Amino acid sequence: MAKSIYFDYNPIFSHNSDIIIITALRGVGKSYGAKIKCLNAFLKNKRTFVWARRTAEQLELTKNTFMDDIKANDKNGLYKNFYVVGNFLYYKETETREIKHKDGTIEEIEEIKKIYKVGLFISFNVGGNARGLAQDFESVKYFIYDEFIEEDNTKYLKDELQKFSSVMTSCLRLADAKIILLSNSLTSANLYFKLFNVKITNKNINSWFVNIPVETDTGQKILKLKIAFQYGADNPIYKEKVLNSIAGKISMLCNYGQMSIQDKFIKDDYTKIIEPKNLKIDFKYNLYYDKITMGIYQTKNNITYIYKPNKIGTTYILNDIQEAAKNNDSILINKKHVIIKILYSQFTNGFMAFCDIHTQQWFINLLNDNF
């Protein structure tokens, strides 16, 4: 059988993780594949799903078009009995009965035996309605958050992560479900990459555990959450087809093609990523933030360059009293300290470069958290 040109969920599902995060080029079939996963889970084991969007307006579009691409490709009629009404996807279980007429002809009549609630559509700005919508909605297999990354940080909801957690808890309760986050490659500096400690590497797919310390009646316990991240579709056949299309050719004339075809984060400034090879830099100090220490260097052109830390030299620790207490040679600072102000100025004026995209992401998170 020829390999499909569209997104293949099997490789990332093989990591058997609790949370799956996928950023990949537009149109490769991320959402379509997730829909098929959800529908098949119901047909096989009567498991349900939740499909979440950030706003009610986004959700309305999702509901209105949810089954369109599925039914357009459903040559065998496997999904013909799924339909959307209101905030739910339903499935009608039918049976065919034959009626023999006096003239000898036989008519087949399809009768509905039972109607099931299969999917719940919900947005994060529904407020307290989440619990009411999710009432009696059980056996959830998948919680899908579609388009979780925004191009502009101002478009995230106020207290978005709390809303994400609240809606998810209301919908899932104790269900043994997988959380799937889907997005185009917009920017690596986003709330969810920080929350789940996503690190961009050269690997197409990587997975890791996040340790969560909790206090119990018997003392502290460490809970483990397994996360898998896929960066890019790893589908050269699809990319080639897009590149040769008229839309692909036009997209590559501007930065949009970097996201929609080449799987680069369009809002990340790749011109500021410079490999340290053959670069002459002078070490200034180390900076510790969010459990990561990086070295701050300067080029002969007065460009601030952020690279791996130096074992010898002063380490400034931003906002972490406990970490500073463990290291007598470190200096505890806050965002008002002069070096943070200088770094902010260097970044905003274009006089800063990074050794890789992950380091750039770390520094952008620092700015987002403190300014």
Secondary structure, 3 states (H helix, E strand, C coil): CCCCCCCCCHHHHCCCCCEEEEECCCCCCHHHHHHHHHHHHHHHHCCEEEEEECCHHHHHHHHHHCCHHHHHCCCCCCCCCEEEECCEEEEEEEEEEEEECCCCCEEEEEEEEEEEEEEEEEEHHHCCHHHHHCCCCCCEEEEEEECCCCCCHHHCCCCHHHHHHHHHHHHHCCCCCEEEEEECCCCCCCHHHHHCCCCCCCCCEEEEEEEEEEEECCEEEEEEEEEEEEECCCCHHHHHHHHCCHHHHHHCCCCHHHHHCCCCCCCCCHHHECCCCCCCEEEEEEEEECCEEEEEEEECCCCEEEECCCCCCCEEEECCHHHHHHCCCEEEECCCCHHHHHHHHHHHCCCEEECCHHHHHHHHHHHHHHC
